[in-house]
Amino acid sequence: MAGNVSSLGLEVPKSFIPQAGRGKGSFVDAAPRRIRDYFKRYKWAFGFGIACLIITQGFTLWVPRLLKQATDGIVDGEIDQVKQAAMGMVAAALFGALARIASRIFIFNSGRDVEHDLRHDLFAHLERQGQNFFDQMPQGQVMSRMVNDLTQVRLLLGPGLLNITNAVLVYSVVLPLLLYTDWELTLWALMPLPAIILMGRVTGGKLFTYNREAQERLGELSTRVQENLSGTMTVRAYVQEASEEKRFQEQSDKYLDVNIKLARLRGFMFPSMGLAGSLSSVIILWMGGHRIASGAMTVGGFVEFSAYLAALTWPTAALGWIISLWQRGKAAMERVNQIFTAEPNLQNGSQVSSQGEGHIELRDLSYSYPGNELPTLKGITTEIKPGETVVIVGRTGCGKSTLLKLLARLLPVQSEQMYFDGKDVNKLTLGSVRETISYAPRDAFLFSRTIAENVAFGAPESSESRVSEALEMAAFDTEVAAFPEGFNTVVGERGITLSGGQRQRTTLARAFLVERPVLILDDTLSAVDTETETEILGSLRKTQQKQTLIMATHRLACAAQADRILVLDQGELVEQGNEAELLALDGIYAQMYRRQRREQDLEDEQLRERAV
């Protein structure tokens, strides 16, 4: 199952799968430590809850003594003794109930507080991860850990902790009381205990394995659903509904199979442990009757002993459930810890970069994607001066988008290969570098919010007039004004209610709104027509003053007014200069230029023919 990410994107790499025997310091060892760290945050609340639980058991275990007193009073005809015992039992029940309620409030609420903190910290850790992490762990697996696994951890620290503590308290107090009451009868009563312990040890390991596998299968199933919902148009376009249903059924069957294994194991374990507890009661009834008949034990003593033994019934019967809860929580925490122990692959320096002039220098910059032996970029050396307009062109797959992601600090850069305003980017904090850059990616991503909220995402405090100006620069203001809700139009998940060109212009407006020294556009005009592209570029030239503009495109018309053009080929910088210089060089750029001119001339001729 473990290995590389499959073509369906459902498998998790080995680096994210718990392995036994990894040694000290592994995330398998770190999972209990992390739980303890969160437990310590609320140690006083947990401690008070446990103290209330101790008080609860004190009142509960006082009742058998009162029962003995009442029984002996009935046998001896001492009515006052019976009344005193009855009043004591009422008081024990009342105060015990109050203490029990308090114990649940403090322990259960603290468990939810830990879940809340874990979820917040997990999300914050995910926000710091680089793209490499999300390339290896599918979104469904991440969501499964964020939701289902954290719920299991909360159950472990809530009901699990309460029942584990309760079982320890009851056994540690009741066993001495049983031995004190009648040690011989106690030994008979404990005869089934070794079988219960052995069963717990045998089934505990299997429970952990099955629970972890079930949670992994649920993550895979979540990934399958997420991918199909996101790619529903692609599935329909290629008529793959039946095929995807079959794959989903296969994943669902795997999830069902492992849960059936769990159900069978629990179905065997829970009744078996309950049977062992019932067997103790049968033994006590038989042996206790003989001891009463022989005069070795009074009726009141037998009632007291039976009441103490009854106090052990629930912890014993619930032992299987407690073991199951513990193993589920343990497996869930290890899966959550897979994310916590994943180190971000982007180096975050300690120096804070003030918003400078936008001076960028690349020195022999190279980059290879993880798992790819061939470098995507090789030995790029160039300098981008403040206020300069630089256009990056090249054939498909030459590394244009990769270079822009490196410039935007979205991919890791080796030391001394990239400098911002004279400083190595790896010595600067990621936040301070990114605050210098306004970046519009090629794949336009919109949140399921209004157009205004999407445009103002990088500057939420922006006024409506600033949003309007940004939309005007992106040549989208007229269309937005025509929408029934205008700026307040909700675009749906990933902007599904907008066309490709409208989504691109919305992300362009988002980049225009935040005024930063460097503006990076990754082929963000590919989905708009030539006329709209010319309008947007015209707006950029009017507003761009000291801003450094770096733009990747496959349309060479955008490069005509650039200060400098960088030509990439197979990851190498093969040509650079302005358009006139590159045309005179008669290299790759000149070839691309002539080909696009021929295509444009042919298109113009076809339009003229249609007009005639």
Rosetta blueprint (number, residue, H / E / L):
1 M L
2 A L
3 G L
4 N L
5 V L
6 S L
7 S L
8 L L
9 G L
10 L L
11 E L
12 V L
13 P L
14 K H
15 S H
16 F H
17 I L
18 P L
19 Q L
20 A L
21 G L
22 R L
23 G L
24 K L
25 G L
26 S L
27 F H
28 V H
29 D H
30 A H
31 A H
32 P H
33 R H
34 R H
35 I H
36 R H
37 D H
38 Y H
39 F H
40 K H
41 R H
42 Y L
43 K H
44 W H
45 A H
46 F H
47 G H
48 F H
49 G H
50 I H
51 A H
52 C H
53 L H
54 I H
55 I H
56 T H
57 Q H
58 G H
59 F H
60 T H
61 L H
62 W H
63 V H
64 P H
65 R H
66 L H
67 L H
68 K H
69 Q H
70 A H
71 T H
72 D H
73 G H
74 I H
75 V H
76 D H
77 G L
78 E L
79 I H
80 D H
81 Q H
82 V H
83 K H
84 Q H
85 A H
86 A H
87 M H
88 G H
89 M H
90 V H
91 A H
92 A H
93 A H
94 L H
95 F H
96 G H
97 A H
98 L H
99 A H
100 R H
101 I H
102 A H
103 S H
104 R H
105 I H
106 F H
107 I H
108 F H
109 N H
110 S H
111 G H
112 R H
113 D H
114 V H
115 E H
116 H H
117 D H
118 L H
119 R H
120 H H
121 D H
122 L H
123 F H
124 A H
125 H H
126 L H
127 E H
128 R H
129 Q L
130 G L
131 Q H
132 N H
133 F H
134 F H
135 D H
136 Q H
137 M L
138 P L
139 Q H
140 G H
141 Q H
142 V H
143 M H
144 S H
145 R H
146 M H
147 V H
148 N H
149 D H
150 L H
151 T H
152 Q H
153 V H
154 R H
155 L H
156 L H
157 L H
158 G H
159 P H
160 G H
161 L H
162 L H
163 N H
164 I H
165 T H
166 N H
167 A H
168 V H
169 L H
170 V H
171 Y H
172 S H
173 V H
174 V H
175 L H
176 P H
177 L H
178 L H
179 L H
180 Y H
181 T H
182 D L
183 W H
184 E H
185 L H
186 T H
187 L H
188 W H
189 A H
190 L L
191 M L
192 P L
193 L H
194 P H
195 A H
196 I H
197 I H
198 L H
199 M H
200 G H
201 R H
202 V H
203 T H
204 G H
205 G H
206 K H
207 L H
208 F H
209 T H
210 Y H
211 N H
212 R H
213 E H
214 A H
215 Q H
216 E H
217 R H
218 L H
219 G H
220 E H
221 L H
222 S H
223 T H
224 R H
225 V H
226 Q H
227 E H
228 N H
229 L H
230 S H
231 G L
232 T H
233 M H
234 T H
235 V H
236 R H
237 A H
238 Y L
239 V L
240 Q L
241 E H
242 A H
243 S H
244 E H
245 E H
246 K H
247 R H
248 F H
249 Q H
250 E H
251 Q H
252 S H
253 D H
254 K H
255 Y H
256 L H
257 D H
258 V H
259 N H
260 I H
261 K H
262 L H
263 A H
264 R H
265 L H
266 R H
267 G H
268 F H
269 M H
270 F H
271 P H
272 S H
273 M H
274 G H
275 L H
276 A H
277 G H
278 S H
279 L H
280 S H
281 S H
282 V H
283 I H
284 I H
285 L H
286 W H
287 M H
288 G H
289 G H
290 H H
291 R H
292 I H
293 A H
294 S L
295 G L
296 A L
297 M L
298 T L
299 V H
300 G H
301 G H
302 F H
303 V H
304 E H
305 F H
306 S H
307 A H
308 Y H
309 L H
310 A H
311 A H
312 L L
313 T H
314 W H
315 P H
316 T H
317 A H
318 A L
319 L H
320 G H
321 W H
322 I H
323 I H
324 S H
325 L H
326 W H
327 Q H
328 R H
329 G H
330 K H
331 A H
332 A H
333 M H
334 E H
335 R H
336 V H
337 N H
338 Q H
339 I H
340 F H
341 T L
342 A L
343 E L
344 P L
345 N L
346 L L
347 Q L
348 N L
349 G L
350 S L
351 Q E
352 V L
353 S L
354 S L
355 Q L
356 G L
357 E L
358 G L
359 H L
360 I E
361 E E
362 L E
363 R E
364 D E
365 L E
366 S E
367 Y E
368 S L
369 Y L
370 P L
371 G L
372 N L
373 E L
374 L L
375 P L
376 T L
377 L E
378 K E
379 G E
380 I E
381 T E
382 T E
383 E E
384 I E
385 K L
386 P L
387 G L
388 E L
389 T E
390 V E
391 V E
392 I E
393 V E
394 G E
395 R L
396 T L
397 G L
398 C L
399 G L
400 K H
401 S H
402 T H
403 L H
404 L H
405 K H
406 L H
407 L H
408 A L
409 R L
410 L L
411 L L
412 P L
413 V L
414 Q L
415 S L
416 E L
417 Q L
418 M E
419 Y E
420 F E
421 D L
422 G L
423 K E
424 D E
425 V H
426 N H
427 K H
428 L E
429 T L
430 L H
431 G H
432 S H
433 V H
434 R H
435 E L
436 T L
437 I E
438 S E
439 Y E
440 A E
441 P L
442 R L
443 D L
444 A L
445 F L
446 L L
447 F L
448 S L
449 R L
450 T E
451 I H
452 A H
453 E H
454 N H
455 V H
456 A L
457 F L
458 G L
459 A L
460 P L
461 E L
462 S L
463 S L
464 E H
465 S H
466 R H
467 V H
468 S H
469 E H
470 A H
471 L H
472 E H
473 M H
474 A L
475 A L
476 F L
477 D H
478 T H
479 E H
480 V H
481 A H
482 A H
483 F L
484 P L
485 E L
486 G H
487 F H
488 N H
489 T L
490 V E
491 V L
492 G L
493 E H
494 R H
495 G H
496 I L
497 T L
498 L L
499 S L
500 G H
501 G H
502 Q H
503 R H
504 Q H
505 R H
506 T H
507 T H
508 L H
509 A H
510 R H
511 A H
512 F H
513 L H
514 V L
515 E L
516 R L
517 P L
518 V E
519 L E
520 I E
521 L E
522 D E
523 D L
524 T L
525 L L
526 S L
527 A L
528 V L
529 D L
530 T H
531 E H
532 T H
533 E H
534 T H
535 E H
536 I H
537 L H
538 G H
539 S H
540 L H
541 R H
542 K H
543 T H
544 Q L
545 Q L
546 K L
547 Q L
548 T E
549 L E
550 I E
551 M E
552 A E
553 T L
554 H L
555 R L
556 L H
557 A H
558 C H
559 A H
560 A L
561 Q L
562 A L
563 D L
564 R E
565 I E
566 L E
567 V E
568 L E
569 D E
570 Q L
571 G L
572 E E
573 L E
574 V E
575 E E
576 Q E
577 G E
578 N L
579 E H
580 A H
581 E H
582 L H
583 L H
584 A H
585 L H
586 D L
587 G L
588 I H
589 Y H
590 A H
591 Q H
592 M H
593 Y H
594 R H
595 R H
596 Q H
597 R H
598 R H
599 E H
600 Q H
601 D H
602 L H
603 E H
604 D H
605 E H
606 Q H
607 L H
608 R H
609 E H
610 R H
611 A H
612 V L
